Amino acid sequence: RYTQAEARIRTLDWLLGNYDRLPNSIHTRGNYTNFMIGLDQGSQGFEIAMIDNGFGQGRRSGFWLRDLPTPEQIPADLAQAIRELDLPLFRQTNEGRLSQIAIDDFCERVTLLRSKL
């Protein structure tokens, strides 16, 4: 259903609670200004950078599992990083930087996604 790049972006956005970059069940148009594209003139390739990340938006009604790529679509390296993420360290590192609801929401999403991987 998704390309590997789109599955990666959708998974990261879902974990962050960033619901407005790509079209989904609650934001149907997408906000494509939240991408920066760099061209590599030597190889004729390009890189995509995700900008204006919505970390800390907290829970959004309707933005849950149906907006997440299936476990089979999530790139293997990203799935492994999700499995290995140290949530107590994440909490400790981000206390005071992010709201408590943002930290709790992220950890809840990571835990839920781990149960599906």
C-alpha positions as a printed Julia matrix, in Angstrom:
117×3 Matrix{Float64}:
  0.0    0.0     0.0
  2.82   2.46    0.83
  6.31   2.88   -0.59
  9.09   2.22    1.9
  9.77   5.96    2.28
  6.1    6.76    2.88
  5.74   3.89    5.36
  8.77   5.24    7.26
  7.36   8.78    7.34
  3.88   7.63    8.32
  5.27   5.44   11.11
  7.44   8.22   12.54
  4.59  10.73   12.29
  2.24   8.29   14.01
  4.71   7.76   16.84
  5.16  11.5    17.24
  1.45  12.25   17.04
  2.13  14.46   14.02
 -1.12  14.08   12.15
 -0.88  16.84    9.54
  1.99  15.95    7.18
  0.41  13.27    4.97
 -3.31  12.7     4.36
 -4.9   10.41    6.94
 -8.22   9.78    8.66
 -8.38  13.18   10.37
 -6.34  15.42    8.07
 -7.44  14.55    4.56
 -5.38  17.05    2.54
 -1.9   16.66    3.97
  0.57  19.49    4.45
  3.31  18.98    1.91
  5.13  22.13    3.0
  6.35  19.98    5.91
  8.95  18.41    3.62
 12.26  19.77    2.47
 13.72  18.16   -0.62
 17.4   18.38   -1.39
 18.67  17.54   -4.84
 21.98  15.79   -5.34
 23.21  17.16   -8.63
 25.95  14.54   -8.95
 23.77  11.47   -8.75
 20.5   12.92  -10.04
 18.93  11.74   -6.77
 17.24  13.56   -3.95
 16.79  13.42   -0.19
 13.63  14.09    1.78
 13.76  15.8     5.16
 10.72  15.98    7.4
 10.37  19.42    8.98
  7.87  21.07   11.33
  7.37  17.9    13.34
  4.36  17.94   15.63
  5.92  16.16   18.59
  3.93  16.89   21.66
  0.56  17.48   20.06
 -0.88  14.97   22.45
 -3.71  12.6    21.69
 -5.84  13.35   18.66
 -9.17  11.65   18.36
 -9.23   9.24   15.43
 -5.47   9.22   14.73
 -4.65   5.71   15.82
 -3.92   2.33   14.32
 -5.83   2.85   11.09
 -3.33   5.59   10.16
 -0.32   3.38   10.75
  1.26   1.21    8.05
  0.92  -2.51    8.68
  3.85  -4.13   10.52
  4.95  -5.77    7.26
  5.21  -2.34    5.6
  7.37  -0.76    8.31
 11.03  -0.84    7.21
 13.02  -3.44    9.13
 15.61  -0.99   10.48
 12.87   1.29   11.84
 11.03  -1.66   13.41
 14.26  -2.74   15.09
 14.9    0.79   16.42
 11.37   0.87   17.85
 11.93  -2.48   19.57
 15.24  -1.29   21.05
 14.17   2.2    22.15
 14.85   2.69   25.86
 11.6    4.3    27.05
 12.78   5.07   30.62
 15.8    6.87   29.15
 13.54   8.67   26.67
 11.36   9.86   29.57
 14.37  10.97   31.6
 16.03  12.76   28.69
 12.92  14.64   27.61
 11.49  15.6    30.99
 11.29  19.38   30.99
 11.71  19.54   27.2
  8.34  18.07   26.27
  5.0   18.17   28.03
  4.16  15.19   30.2
  1.22  14.31   27.94
  3.54  14.3    24.91
  5.98  11.96   26.66
  3.19   9.68   27.87
  1.51   9.65   24.45
  4.76   8.79   22.65
  5.59   6.0    25.1
  2.06   4.63   24.81
  2.31   4.6    21.01
  5.73   2.91   21.09
  4.41   0.24   23.46
  1.34  -0.32   21.32
  3.38  -0.54   18.12
  5.84  -2.95   19.71
  2.95  -5.28   20.48
  2.12  -5.35   16.74
  5.67  -5.87   15.43
